Amino acid sequence: MPDIATKAEGAGERRPVFLEYFDVAGLPEEERFAALVAANRSSHLTRLSGGPFAASARFWRLGQQIWVDQWLDPLVFERDIQLARSIPLTHYSVIVILDGACTLTRGEAEVLCSAGDVIVTDVSRPERSCSTRFHSLHIRIPRASMDAIMPPVALHGRVPRSLALDVFVKHVTAIADSVDGLDEVQAALLANSTCYHLAAALVGVVADEDHDVTALPRERAKHFMAQQPNGSLNIGAMCRALGITRSTLFRAFKPDGGVLAFDRKRRLVGLHEALTNRLDRRPLALLAVEYGFSDKEHLRRTFQDAFGYSPSQLRAHTRMQPHHAAEPGSVQDNFLKAIQSLKA
């Protein structure tokens, strides 16, 4: 998220899993919704109400999971096929509705979800969600963590109500209510148990008949790519691991210009996101290698072709954008310095 009203809460040594607090309330009214749009990279957003816009969220890291406790004014979230195809299939997105309601549109079907419901979203698929004033708990769980204890999940929508699902909701809300008192080890252990609670709630759930990630080559291939070191993709090894032919694989990624073109775009999008993160001060050369681009000139040319500007231009532009600077010595200033020291 951007540096908009971002601050640490309380003593940093007592909240090792706390990441940041995001709130647009401190911005001029005309900039508030735009700030949320800039911070959201997985959906297109549209307002549903007039007047001052409100959005706030608290972020924690529990083990390898990111937890977000968020409050949002009425919105439409929409992800089209082009945006969906650019998102790496690396995690399950789990949303627990605490207050408010939303209507999910999947194809021609509409499903109303309200407080107590749980939504599992496949970020690699198109969707539309129309919500009221909304309070939810959003949990990003690495697919590898879930896939280690159950087959890949093809569910894209509301999880059917069950006793196991009620237990899952009580489990995650209890963690959210107590997370500020947890240390890093406790948080990681509870995150691990969250995977098992979710797996229990998904036992017997029937996946979409037309979208089985265990059967569709494209989804399985995207999952495979996300598990490989950036820039090391081997087509032959992928085909052997997935048990599919090269022609099947190339057919699945033909709209993207091929498998390697998709993987390159996936890595470019990841690098673009890292370069727009003001908290990430690592040198461009180091970030480039992390995302699998070892040739500086090749990266500059490829990045320019994809986005219309070079990586160095993007980073310079991001740093020049006005933002709410922390007062020297303030809690926010100390928090930002702590984050930067972790990245050093």
MOLINNOR-V121915 format. One record per helix or strand of 2 or more residues. SS is the DSSP state (@ for helix, = for strand). FROM is the first residue (numbers start at 0). TO is the last residue. If there is no record, write none. Layout:
ss=SS from=FROM to=TO
ss=SS from=FROM to=TO
This chain:
ss=@ from=11 to=13
ss== from=17 to=22
ss=@ from=28 to=38
ss== from=43 to=46
ss== from=54 to=61
ss== from=64 to=71
ss== from=74 to=78
ss=@ from=80 to=84
ss== from=90 to=98
ss== from=100 to=105
ss== from=108 to=113
ss== from=117 to=120
ss== from=126 to=130
ss== from=133 to=141
ss=@ from=142 to=146
ss== from=156 to=157
ss=@ from=162 to=180
ss=@ from=183 to=201
ss=@ from=216 to=226
ss=@ from=234 to=241
ss=@ from=245 to=251
ss=@ from=253 to=255
ss=@ from=258 to=274
ss=@ from=283 to=289
ss=@ from=295 to=306
ss=@ from=310 to=319
ss=@ from=330 to=342
